[in-house]
Amino acid sequence: MNQASETAAKVTPSPTLARRVTAFGAACLIVSNMIGSGIFGTTGFMARDLGQPWLILLLWAVGGMFALFGALCYAELGTLMPRVGGEYVYIREAFGPLLGFLSGWTSLTIGFSAAIASSAHLFAIHVHELFPGLAAQHSAAGGLLSVLCGRESIALIMVWTLTAVHAAGVGVGSVTQQILTIMKVGAIGLLIGAAVFMGKAGGSVAVEATAPVRTLGFSTILASFLFVSFSYTGFNAAGYIAGEMVNPRRSIPRATLAATCCVTALYLALNVVYLYALPIDQLAADPVAPVAHKTAMALFGPSAGLWITALLTVSLLGAVSAMIWAGPRVYFAMAQDRVLPRFFARTSSGQRAPVASIVLQSVWISVLVLSGRFEQLVTYTGFVLIVFTALAIGAVLVLRQRGETHESYRVRPYPLIPIAFLVLSLGILWAVVTIRPAESFWGIATVLLGVPVFFWTTRSTSSTRNA
């Protein structure tokens, strides 16, 4: 056992979660965590702001490279510390318990919970689009059925159904996640294949582009890359469940790299389809956001809009399932370290799922859904999530400097890849602060609210141990 292994053995408690997740199961988690709704709308904004097909494709390719660099670094961290918790574990080990706690605090308050609440709300909107009768029933006066057909009720039903699935155990949750991911990727692949063999070409890569050449500033390009980078988030998902994986030091690098490359290929292919279907000025025309809908209707006719709505519904379902699976592992790890009440480290007796932490997250999600506050929270999650991702990547440099590594996997070329990721992250942070200064401020304020919580919980748990 080398120094890294000895260090990990000292700080890692005995695992209490079942190791049943295969590399394929972890890859499905990553793919579903990455593919949400961003890829189906982001290109419209890029077409409006950039106006050049080649630049759009270039930024999506650079975004994929950025995600791959991050994935390589996270694979080393997961290999070194194969336990549940993700960034919380990595940042705690490299930078101390306070920053680690703030990472986990951010995951609970906005990182996972607000993102799930927002996705659940979008899911409910798409369900109403697919089944107009539900929306009509909700509009009818009074009655329990009217309440159940409302968007908030549909969102909560979806959240708590998936909560029950993942509380039933990692075996059931992993199989469910695999099914949803296969459905999502299969639907996207079907769209791409149908566009190639059946679609009516009329876009920028099929005919001569008519958009005038623009003089673009660096800030404009960086703002578009900001949208792209958000669409690639989620490549780090395997780290959250490393303590539940079979042979994690072999499976984590395989799952992380394969899933990230798969998503990059799908994103590039989808953007080629968008540009194949419509010229750049039509992609940029209002409404900008539903670029996937506009593309499908141009390729296959008006009836294709429902197909894309169904695809978005499945995509959101898979993304929410992935976050309901991954997020509670952070709070479970925090409770094991006694920076959250020990109660949240409780597991089910049979399947050993972190039931208390799963319920904690879903209760907070429900509060956000019913209060409608998730939209405000989502607007300033980007800044703080980039900060903690960058800190986790920085942990690779810190731990390597200490001599803590594992021979089974090391990121190469080192230190080029982690430094390149950090440089790009600083550029994105600068863009976020420039474009959204108020949201960045409130994001920082939310993180700082966790400081007194950290001292309160650590004092409380210390008093409990000494009692």
Secondary structure, DSSP 8 states (H G I E B T S, - for coil): --HHHHHHHHH-----S---B-HHHHHHHHHHHH-SSGGGTHHHHHHHHH--HHHHHHHHHHHHHHHHHHHHHHHHHHHHS-STTTHHHHHHHHH-HHHHHHHHHHIIIIITHHHHHHHHHHHHHHHHHH-HHHHHHHHSSSSHHHHHTSHHHHHHHHHHHHHHHHHT-HHHHHHHHHHHHHHHHHHHHHHHHHHHHH----STTTS----------HHHHHHHHHHHHHHTTTTTGGGGGGGGBSSHHHHHHHHHHHHHHHHHHHHHHHHHHHHHHS-HHHHSSSS-S-HHHHHHHHHH-TTHHHHHHHHHHHHHHHHHHHHHHHHHHHHHHHHHTTSS-GGGG---TTT---HHHHHHHHHHHHHHHHHTTHHHHHHTHHHHHHHHHHHHHHHHHHHHHTT---TT---SSTTHHHHHHHHHHHHHHHHHHHH-HHHHHHHHHHHHHHHHHHHHHHHHHHHHHH-
